Amino acid sequence: MQDGNAVLRPAEELDLSRLVRTFTLRTSEGFVESFGGGLIARVGRQAPGVRLRFVQKPDKDSTPLRDATVDLETGVVGKTTGPEVRAQALFRDRFVGVVRRGHALSRGKMTPARYAAGRHILVSRRGLDKGPIDEALNRLRLEREIVTIVGGFSTALSLARASDLIASVPERHTGSLRAGMHSFPLPVSFPEITVSLLWHPRLDADPAHRWLRRCVRDACGEQLTGSSPRRRSAKAETRQAQYGIIDDVTTQKRRETCMAKGKIRECRGRSKHCPGLIRLRRHFGDRRGSQELRQGAREGHGRGRGRHAGGPESEAGEEKTSRAQAKDEGREKEADHQGSRQKEASLIRRKR
C-alpha cells in the first residue's frame, strides 16, 4: 500500500537544505573508487543532511531493489535483472589489459599472440574458469594461461601491481585503481559494456530519489569529461523521460539484442531520416528509440567532426545517406499505395 501511494502521490517541492535521509547504493567494485569521491562531495554541498551508504554487489539479482533494502544500483544489465527495473545508461566502457610498470608487455607492439602468451588473472564473481576474452582468443585459435581467479577488479589490479601477471579490467570503471600502472587496449575483438543506473519503478516519482539519480549522472559525467555538466532545464528532463532515455530493462535488452543481430544500427548522420533511424522506428513502433538514436548521432558527429567535416569523404557519405533515404521513402509510398488499393477492392466487393 505504501509503495502504491508513493507512485500515485504528486511530486512535492524538495528542500535539499532540510532533507535528512540515508540512501543505500549497491555498486560494482571500482565504481566507488572512481566516482564515489565526486558524488559524496556533490551531495554534501547540496544536501548536508543526506548520507550515502555503499554496499557490495556480489551478483546482479534485483531482489534488493525489489524489497527496498537498496535504493539505487549501478552495473551492467544482465539476464537476472528484473524486467520491471528502470535502467538509465551512465557511460560505455571497454576492457583493457593492465600490467605493472617495467613489465615486458609495456614495451613494443601488442598482438593477440603476445597477449595470450602471458600469465593472466581472471575476474569472475561466480568463480568460472573461462570468460568472454577466452572465447575471443579461441576464435583466433589462441589460448591464455589463467594463473588465478579472483572475485573483483581491485583484487586483480593489486595482484598485477605486485607481480608479472596480466589483469583485464574495464577502463573507466577502474581509472583511479590503475594509477601508476601500464594499460593497453585488448588486441582481440571484445564488445563494449554499458554501465547503467538501476532502480525500482516505485521510486520514479520520489523527488529526493530523482535528485540523487541526477547527482550520480552528473558525478560520472564530470569525472569522465573533466568538466562540470551543464544544468539541464526541467523541460529537457521531462522530454528525456517521455522519449525513453530512461527505459525499462526489457526494452533495453530488446534493443541490445536487435543491435547485435544487425536489425538496427547506430546512426552517424545528423538527418532524422537516416536509414538507421528509420529501421529503429519500424522495429519499435514508437519515438523512444529514435530519440536515443538521435542522441547517439549527435555524439558520433561530435567525435568525427575533425575527420569528416567537408571533403570528398563527407560528400560521398551524404550522397549515400540521401540515396538510402530515397529508397526507404519509396518503399513506404509503395506500401501506402498497396494498402489503398486493397481498401478500394474491399469496398467494391461489399457493394456487389
C-alpha positions in Angstrom: 0.0 0.0 0.0 2.8 2.4 0.8 4.5 1.7 -2.5 1.3 2.4 -4.3 0.8 5.7 -2.5 4.4 6.7 -3.3 3.8 6.1 -7.0 0.4 7.9 -7.1 1.1 11.0 -5.0 2.1 14.2 -6.9 5.7 15.4 -6.9 6.5 17.6 -3.9 8.8 20.6 -3.7 12.2 19.3 -2.4 14.1 21.4 0.1 17.6 20.0 -0.1 18.8 22.1 2.8 16.3 20.4 5.2 16.5 16.9 3.7 17.7 14.3 6.2 17.9 10.8 4.7 20.2 7.8 4.1 20.4 6.3 0.7 21.8 2.8 0.1 23.7 2.4 -3.1 24.7 -1.1 -4.4 27.6 -0.7 -6.7 30.1 -2.9 -8.6 33.7 -2.9 -7.5 35.7 0.0 -8.7 32.7 2.4 -9.0 33.2 3.9 -5.5 36.9 4.3 -6.1 36.4 6.1 -9.4 33.2 8.1 -8.8 32.5 8.0 -5.1 34.6 11.0 -4.1 32.9 13.3 -6.6 29.5 12.0 -5.7 29.9 12.5 -2.0 31.2 16.0 -2.4 28.3 16.9 -4.7 25.7 15.5 -2.3 27.4 17.2 0.7 27.3 20.6 -1.0 23.6 20.4 -2.0 22.1 18.4 0.9 24.3 18.3 4.1 21.8 16.1 5.9 22.0 13.3 3.3 24.2 10.3 4.0 25.2 7.7 1.4 25.7 4.0 2.3 27.7 2.0 -0.3 27.3 -1.8 -0.2 29.0 -4.5 -2.3 27.3 -6.0 -5.3 28.1 -9.8 -5.4 25.6 -10.5 -8.1 23.0 -9.0 -10.5 19.9 -10.2 -8.6 17.3 -7.5 -8.4 15.8 -8.7 -5.1 17.5 -5.9 -3.0 15.8 -3.3 -5.3 12.5 -5.1 -5.1 12.4 -5.4 -1.3 13.6 -1.8 -0.8 16.8 -2.7 1.0 18.7 -0.9 -1.8 17.7 2.5 -3.2 19.9 2.7 -6.2 22.3 0.3 -8.1 24.9 0.6 -10.8 26.2 -2.1 -13.1 25.6 -3.9 -16.4 22.1 -5.1 -17.2 22.1 -8.9 -17.2 19.8 -11.8 -17.7 18.9 -12.0 -14.0 18.0 -8.3 -13.8 14.3 -7.9 -13.1 12.2 -6.9 -16.1 10.4 -4.2 -14.1 13.6 -2.4 -13.0 14.2 1.0 -14.5 17.6 1.5 -16.2 19.4 4.6 -17.5 22.8 4.4 -19.2 25.6 6.2 -17.4 28.5 5.5 -19.8 30.0 3.0 -22.1 33.2 1.2 -21.1 35.8 -1.1 -22.7 38.2 -3.7 -21.3 41.9 -3.0 -21.2 44.9 -5.1 -20.3 46.9 -3.8 -17.2 50.5 -4.7 -16.1 52.9 -3.2 -13.7 55.4 -0.6 -14.9 58.5 -2.2 -16.3 56.6 -5.3 -17.5 57.7 -6.8 -20.8 54.3 -6.1 -22.3 54.7 -2.4 -21.5 57.1 -2.1 -24.4 56.6 -2.9 -28.1 53.6 -3.7 -30.2 50.8 -5.7 -28.6 49.5 -8.6 -30.7 46.9 -11.4 -29.8 49.7 -14.0 -29.7 51.8 -11.9 -27.4 48.9 -11.1 -25.1 47.9 -14.8 -24.9 51.4 -15.9 -24.1 51.4 -14.1 -20.8 50.2 -15.3 -17.4 46.7 -14.0 -16.6 44.3 -13.1 -13.8 40.6 -13.9 -14.4 37.9 -11.9 -12.7 34.7 -13.9 -12.1 32.3 -13.3 -9.3 30.8 -16.7 -9.9 34.2 -18.4 -9.9 34.1 -19.5 -13.6 37.4 -20.7 -15.1 36.7 -19.1 -18.6 35.3 -15.8 -19.8 34.4 -13.8 -22.9 38.1 -12.9 -23.5 38.9 -16.6 -23.7 36.2 -17.1 -26.3 37.6 -14.2 -28.4 41.0 -15.8 -28.2 39.6 -19.2 -29.2 38.3 -17.7 -32.4 41.9 -16.9 -33.2 43.0 -20.4 -32.2 44.8 -19.0 -29.2 44.6 -19.8 -25.5 45.8 -17.9 -22.5 47.2 -19.3 -19.2 45.0 -18.3 -16.3 47.1 -18.5 -13.1 44.5 -17.3 -10.6 40.8 -16.4 -10.4 39.6 -13.6 -8.2 36.2 -12.0 -7.4 36.9 -8.4 -8.1 38.8 -5.9 -10.3 40.6 -4.2 -7.4 42.0 -7.6 -6.3 43.1 -8.4 -9.8 44.9 -5.0 -10.1 46.6 -5.4 -6.7 48.0 -8.8 -7.8 49.1 -7.4 -11.2 50.8 -4.4 -9.5 52.9 -6.8 -7.3 53.7 -9.5 -9.9 54.2 -10.2 -13.7 50.5 -11.2 -14.1 48.2 -9.5 -16.5 44.8 -8.2 -15.4 42.0 -7.3 -17.9 39.5 -4.8 -16.4 37.0 -2.1 -17.5 38.9 1.1 -18.4 36.7 3.9 -17.0 35.4 1.8 -14.1 38.9 1.3 -12.7 40.5 4.6 -13.6 41.9 5.5 -10.2 42.8 1.9 -9.3 45.2 1.7 -12.3 47.2 4.8 -11.3 51.0 4.1 -11.8 50.4 1.0 -14.0 50.6 0.4 -17.7 47.4 -0.1 -19.6 46.8 -1.1 -23.2 43.8 -1.9 -25.4 43.0 -5.6 -25.8 44.3 -6.9 -29.1 41.2 -9.0 -29.6 37.7 -8.1 -30.7 35.7 -7.5 -27.5 32.4 -5.6 -27.2 32.0 -2.6 -25.1 29.8 -2.7 -22.0 27.1 -0.2 -20.9 27.2 0.8 -17.2 23.7 1.7 -16.1 21.8 3.2 -13.2 19.1 0.9 -11.9 16.2 1.5 -9.5 12.7 0.2 -8.8 9.8 1.9 -10.5 8.1 2.8 -7.2 10.8 5.4 -6.7 10.2 7.2 -10.1 8.2 10.0 -8.5 10.2 10.4 -5.4 11.7 13.9 -5.6 14.7 13.0 -3.4 15.5 9.9 -5.4 15.2 11.8 -8.6 17.7 14.3 -7.3 20.1 11.6 -6.2 19.9 10.0 -9.7 20.8 13.3 -11.2 23.7 13.7 -8.8 25.1 10.3 -9.9 24.8 11.1 -13.6 26.5 14.5 -13.1 29.3 13.0 -10.9 30.0 10.4 -13.6 29.9 12.9 -16.4 32.2 15.3 -14.5 34.7 12.6 -13.7 34.8 11.2 -17.3 34.9 14.6 -19.1 36.9 16.6 -16.6 34.3 19.4 -16.5 31.1 20.1 -14.8 28.0 19.2 -16.8 25.6 22.0 -17.8 22.4 22.2 -15.7 19.5 20.8 -17.8 16.1 22.5 -17.8 13.1 20.8 -16.3 11.6 20.7 -19.9 14.7 18.8 -21.2 14.4 16.3 -18.3 10.7 15.8 -19.0 11.5 15.3 -22.7 14.2 12.7 -21.8 11.8 10.7 -19.6 9.0 11.0 -22.2 11.0 9.7 -25.2 12.7 6.8 -23.5 16.2 7.8 -22.4 15.0 6.2 -19.2 14.0 2.7 -20.2 12.7 -0.4 -18.5 15.1 -3.3 -18.6 13.0 -5.3 -21.0 13.2 -2.6 -23.7 16.9 -2.1 -23.2 17.6 -5.9 -23.5 15.4 -6.0 -26.6 17.3 -3.0 -28.2 20.7 -4.5 -27.5 19.7 -7.9 -28.9 18.4 -6.3 -32.1 21.7 -4.3 -32.5 23.7 -7.5 -32.0 21.6 -9.2 -34.7 22.1 -6.3 -37.1 18.3 -5.4 -37.2 19.2 -1.9 -36.1 22.4 0.1 -36.1 23.8 3.3 -34.8 23.2 6.3 -37.0 26.1 8.7 -37.5 24.3 11.3 -39.6 22.6 14.5 -38.5 19.4 13.9 -40.6 16.5 12.4 -38.7 15.6 10.5 -41.8 18.8 8.5 -42.0 18.4 4.7 -42.6 19.5 3.6 -39.1 16.8 5.8 -37.6 14.1 4.5 -39.9 15.0 1.0 -39.1 14.7 1.7 -35.4 11.3 3.4 -35.7 9.9 0.5 -37.8 11.2 -2.1 -35.3 10.0 -0.5 -32.0 7.0 1.4 -33.4 7.5 4.4 -31.1 9.6 7.5 -30.6 11.8 6.3 -27.7 14.3 4.5 -29.9 14.5 7.5 -32.3 15.3 9.9 -29.5 18.1 7.7 -28.2 19.5 7.2 -31.7 19.4 11.0 -32.4 21.4 11.4 -29.2 23.9 8.8 -30.4 24.1 10.5 -33.8 25.0 13.9 -32.2 27.7 12.2 -30.1 29.1 10.4 -33.1 29.0 13.6 -35.2 30.9 15.4 -32.5 33.6 12.7 -32.3 34.2 12.6 -36.0 33.8 16.3 -36.8 37.5 16.9 -37.3 37.9 14.0 -39.8 34.6 14.1 -41.7 33.8 17.8 -41.8 33.8 18.7 -45.5 35.9 17.0 -48.2 35.2 14.1 -50.6 34.5 11.5 -47.9 31.9 13.7 -46.2 30.1 14.4 -49.6 30.2 10.8 -50.5 28.7 9.8 -47.1 25.9 12.4 -47.5 25.1 11.2 -51.0 24.9 7.6 -49.8 22.6 8.6 -47.0 20.4 10.5 -49.4 20.1 7.5 -51.7 19.2 5.2 -48.8 16.7 7.8 -47.6 15.0 8.0 -51.0 14.9 4.2 -51.3 13.2 3.9 -47.9 10.7 6.6 -48.7 9.9 4.9 -52.0 9.2 1.7 -50.1 6.9 3.5 -47.7 4.9 5.2 -50.5 4.6 1.8 -52.4 3.3 0.2 -49.2 0.7 3.0 -48.7 -0.4 2.7 -52.3 -0.9 -1.1 -52.0 -2.9 -0.5 -48.8 -5.2 2.0 -50.6 -5.8 -0.4 -53.5 -6.7 -3.2 -51.1 -9.2 -1.0 -49.3 -10.8 0.0 -52.6 -11.1 -3.6 -53.7 -12.7 -4.5 -50.4 -15.3 -1.7 -50.8 -16.2 -2.9 -54.3 -16.7 -6.5 -53.1 -19.1 -5.3 -50.3 -21.2 -3.3 -52.8 -21.6 -6.3 -55.0 
